[in-house]
Amino acid sequence: MIDYSKYRKSLQHLEAQFRNYRCLDTRAILLELDREGVSESVIHRFEVCYDCLWKTLKRYLGEALGIPDLPSSPKPVLRIAFENHLLGAIEPWLFYAGVGTSYDYSETKARDSLARIEDFIKDAIALYCRMTGEPWE
């Protein structure tokens, strides 16, 4: 049986912190350091969620679809998921693979990453629902 709880929890946390990030402009009392902290938290939560997602997807491909000898890295797993009609298009998913900024602290990379996270959340929710057969609440 596949355990989806880490994937679900990481996605819920990302979703909540992204809502917090989107409201930063309405909170004038926050210091710039606080704003940066929220932005960095969103990116970190994305990275955790992405990691949970592809590992859960790998288990799904192996256990639910019976695909043997799956690779141990995200991009090949995503391609196999696409070939098995679990993803609408492969391009966004391959882009998400490069969104994280753990090793690239540039402001431009962070801003570009934050601009794509809303789409990732929507796609990750759709994939969760497809794999589990459950609605997202």
C-alpha positions as CSV (number, residue, x, y, z in Angstrom):
1,M,0.0,0.0,0.0
2,I,1.3,3.4,-1.0
3,D,1.6,6.0,1.8
4,Y,0.6,9.4,0.4
5,S,0.7,11.2,3.8
6,K,4.2,12.9,3.4
7,Y,3.3,14.1,-0.1
8,R,0.0,15.4,1.1
9,K,1.4,17.1,4.1
10,S,4.3,18.7,2.2
11,L,1.9,20.0,-0.4
12,Q,-0.5,21.4,2.2
13,H,2.5,23.2,3.9
14,L,3.6,24.6,0.6
15,E,0.1,25.8,-0.2
16,A,-0.2,27.5,3.1
17,Q,3.1,29.2,3.0
18,F,2.5,30.3,-0.6
19,R,-0.7,32.0,0.5
20,N,1.3,33.7,3.2
21,Y,3.8,34.8,0.6
22,R,1.1,36.2,-1.7
23,C,-0.2,38.4,1.2
24,L,3.2,40.0,2.0
25,D,2.4,43.3,0.3
26,T,-0.6,43.8,2.6
27,R,1.5,43.5,5.7
28,A,3.5,46.8,5.9
29,I,4.9,46.1,9.3
30,L,7.1,43.3,8.1
31,L,10.8,44.0,7.8
32,E,12.6,43.1,4.6
33,L,14.4,40.3,6.4
34,D,11.0,38.8,7.3
35,R,9.8,39.1,3.7
36,E,12.9,37.3,2.5
37,G,12.4,34.6,5.2
38,V,8.9,33.9,3.9
39,S,10.1,33.8,0.3
40,E,12.9,31.4,1.3
41,S,10.4,29.3,3.2
42,V,8.2,28.9,0.2
43,I,11.1,27.8,-1.9
44,H,12.3,25.3,0.7
45,R,8.8,23.9,1.1
46,F,8.6,23.6,-2.7
47,E,11.8,21.6,-2.6
48,V,10.5,19.3,0.1
49,C,7.2,18.8,-1.7
50,Y,8.9,18.1,-5.0
51,D,11.1,15.5,-3.4
52,C,8.1,13.8,-1.7
53,L,6.1,14.0,-5.0
54,W,8.6,12.3,-7.3
55,K,9.4,9.6,-4.7
56,T,5.7,8.9,-4.2
57,L,5.2,8.9,-7.9
58,K,8.0,6.3,-8.3
59,R,6.3,4.1,-5.7
60,Y,3.0,4.5,-7.5
61,L,4.5,3.6,-10.9
62,G,6.1,0.5,-9.3
63,E,3.3,-0.7,-7.1
64,A,0.1,0.5,-8.7
65,L,1.2,0.2,-12.4
66,G,3.7,-2.6,-12.0
67,I,6.5,-0.9,-13.8
68,P,9.8,-2.7,-12.8
69,D,13.3,-1.3,-12.5
70,L,12.4,2.4,-12.1
71,P,15.3,4.9,-12.1
72,S,16.3,6.7,-8.9
73,S,16.2,10.3,-10.1
74,P,13.2,12.6,-10.7
75,K,13.4,13.4,-14.4
76,P,13.4,9.8,-15.7
77,V,10.5,9.0,-13.3
78,L,8.6,12.0,-14.6
79,R,9.1,10.9,-18.2
80,I,7.8,7.4,-17.3
81,A,4.8,9.0,-15.6
82,F,4.1,11.1,-18.7
83,E,4.4,8.0,-20.9
84,N,1.8,6.4,-18.6
85,H,-0.6,9.3,-18.9
86,L,-0.3,10.6,-15.3
87,L,0.9,14.0,-16.4
88,G,-0.8,16.3,-18.8
89,A,2.4,17.6,-20.3
90,I,6.1,16.8,-19.5
91,E,7.6,20.2,-20.1
92,P,6.3,21.9,-16.9
93,W,7.4,19.0,-14.8
94,L,10.9,19.1,-16.3
95,F,11.0,22.8,-15.6
96,Y,9.9,22.2,-12.0
97,A,13.0,20.0,-11.6
98,G,15.1,23.1,-11.9
99,V,13.1,25.4,-9.8
100,G,14.7,24.9,-6.4
101,T,17.5,27.2,-5.3
102,S,19.2,25.4,-2.5
103,Y,22.6,25.8,-4.2
104,D,21.9,29.0,-6.1
105,Y,21.3,32.0,-3.8
106,S,20.7,34.5,-6.6
107,E,17.7,36.9,-6.2
108,T,16.8,36.4,-9.8
109,K,16.6,32.6,-9.5
110,A,14.5,32.9,-6.4
111,R,12.1,35.4,-8.0
112,D,11.8,33.1,-11.1
113,S,11.2,30.1,-8.9
114,L,8.5,31.9,-6.9
115,A,6.7,32.8,-10.1
116,R,6.3,29.1,-11.1
117,I,5.3,27.7,-7.7
118,E,1.6,28.5,-8.1
119,D,1.5,26.4,-11.3
120,F,3.4,23.6,-9.5
121,I,0.9,23.6,-6.7
122,K,-2.0,23.1,-9.2
123,D,-0.2,20.4,-11.0
124,A,0.9,18.6,-7.8
125,I,-2.7,18.7,-6.5
126,A,-4.0,17.2,-9.8
127,L,-1.4,14.5,-9.7
128,Y,-2.2,13.7,-6.1
129,C,-5.9,13.4,-7.0
130,R,-5.1,11.2,-10.0
131,M,-2.9,8.8,-8.0
132,T,-5.1,8.6,-4.9
133,G,-8.6,9.0,-6.4
134,E,-9.3,11.4,-3.6
135,P,-10.5,15.0,-4.0
136,W,-8.2,17.8,-2.7
137,E,-9.6,19.6,0.3
